């Protein structure tokens, strides 16, 4: 669980509750993108380029937001509150490229 749902209570009837803004922080997101390239002059008019690109190079998982609805309209506690069940973004992607310009 990302946070403890037992720390929260159902508000009284016809009230909105007193939970402050930004009380629960969400998981961070980070990716490292990388590019390495080299250009070669074959002749004066032609060029050859080699390129390697990596997206999310360290393959760090970026977790989605946890379920935040602790209670339904009748005041019953939810079973998945505080759980993260998804990821955001893509896994590591590596690509090589070669380009010939004339």
C-alpha positions as CSV (number, residue, x, y, z in Angstrom):
1,X,0.0,0.0,0.0
2,X,1.2,3.5,-0.9
3,X,-0.5,5.1,2.1
4,X,-2.4,3.8,5.2
5,X,-6.1,4.1,4.6
6,X,-6.8,3.6,8.4
7,X,-5.5,7.1,8.9
8,X,-8.6,8.6,7.2
9,X,-12.2,8.6,8.4
10,X,-15.6,9.0,6.7
11,X,-16.8,12.6,7.1
12,X,-20.0,13.4,8.9
13,X,-23.2,13.8,7.0
14,X,-23.4,16.9,4.8
15,X,-19.8,17.9,5.3
16,X,-16.8,17.8,3.0
17,X,-14.3,16.7,5.6
18,X,-11.1,18.5,6.7
19,X,-8.3,16.9,4.8
20,X,-5.7,19.4,3.7
21,X,-4.5,19.9,0.1
22,X,-1.6,17.8,-1.1
23,X,-1.8,15.5,2.0
24,X,-0.9,12.4,-0.1
25,X,2.2,12.6,-2.3
26,X,2.2,10.5,-5.4
27,X,5.1,8.4,-6.7
28,X,7.7,10.3,-8.7
29,X,8.5,9.8,-12.4
30,X,11.9,9.6,-13.9
31,X,13.4,8.5,-17.2
32,X,16.8,8.8,-18.6
33,X,17.1,9.3,-22.4
34,X,20.4,9.0,-24.2
35,X,21.7,9.6,-27.7
36,X,25.1,8.8,-29.2
37,X,25.9,9.7,-32.8
38,X,28.8,10.0,-35.2
39,X,28.8,11.6,-38.6
40,X,31.3,10.6,-41.4
41,X,32.0,12.6,-44.6
42,X,32.2,10.0,-47.4
43,X,32.7,12.6,-50.1
44,X,32.1,16.3,-50.3
45,X,28.5,15.7,-51.2
46,X,27.7,12.5,-49.3
47,X,27.5,11.9,-45.6
48,X,27.0,8.8,-43.4
49,X,25.5,9.0,-39.9
50,X,25.4,6.3,-37.2
51,X,23.1,6.8,-34.3
52,X,22.2,5.0,-31.1
53,X,19.3,6.1,-28.9
54,X,18.0,4.7,-25.6
55,X,14.7,5.7,-24.0
56,X,14.2,4.9,-20.3
57,X,17.8,3.7,-20.4
58,X,17.9,2.3,-16.9
59,X,14.5,0.6,-17.2
60,X,13.1,2.3,-14.1
61,X,9.4,1.5,-13.4
62,X,7.2,4.5,-13.1
63,X,4.2,3.6,-11.0
64,X,0.7,5.0,-11.6
65,X,-1.4,6.8,-8.9
66,X,-2.8,4.7,-6.1
67,X,-6.5,4.3,-5.6
68,X,-7.6,7.3,-3.5
69,X,-11.3,6.7,-3.0
70,X,-11.3,5.3,0.5
71,X,-15.1,5.1,1.0
72,X,-18.1,4.7,-1.2
73,X,-21.3,6.9,-0.8
74,X,-22.6,4.7,2.0
75,X,-19.4,4.9,4.1
76,X,-18.0,1.5,3.3
77,X,-14.3,1.1,3.0
78,X,-12.9,0.2,-0.4
79,X,-10.8,-2.9,-0.8
80,X,-8.2,-1.5,-3.1
81,X,-7.6,1.9,-1.5
82,X,-3.9,2.8,-1.4
83,X,-2.8,0.2,-3.8
84,X,-1.0,0.9,-7.0
85,X,-2.1,-1.4,-9.8
86,X,-0.5,0.2,-12.9
87,X,2.6,1.7,-14.4
88,X,3.0,4.8,-16.5
89,X,5.2,5.1,-19.6
90,X,7.1,2.5,-21.5
91,X,9.8,0.1,-20.7
92,X,13.4,0.5,-22.0
93,X,13.6,1.1,-25.8
94,X,16.9,0.9,-27.7
95,X,17.3,1.7,-31.3
96,X,20.1,1.9,-33.8
97,X,20.0,4.0,-37.0
98,X,22.1,4.6,-40.0
99,X,21.5,7.4,-42.5
100,X,23.1,8.1,-45.8
101,X,22.7,11.6,-47.2
102,X,23.5,12.6,-50.7
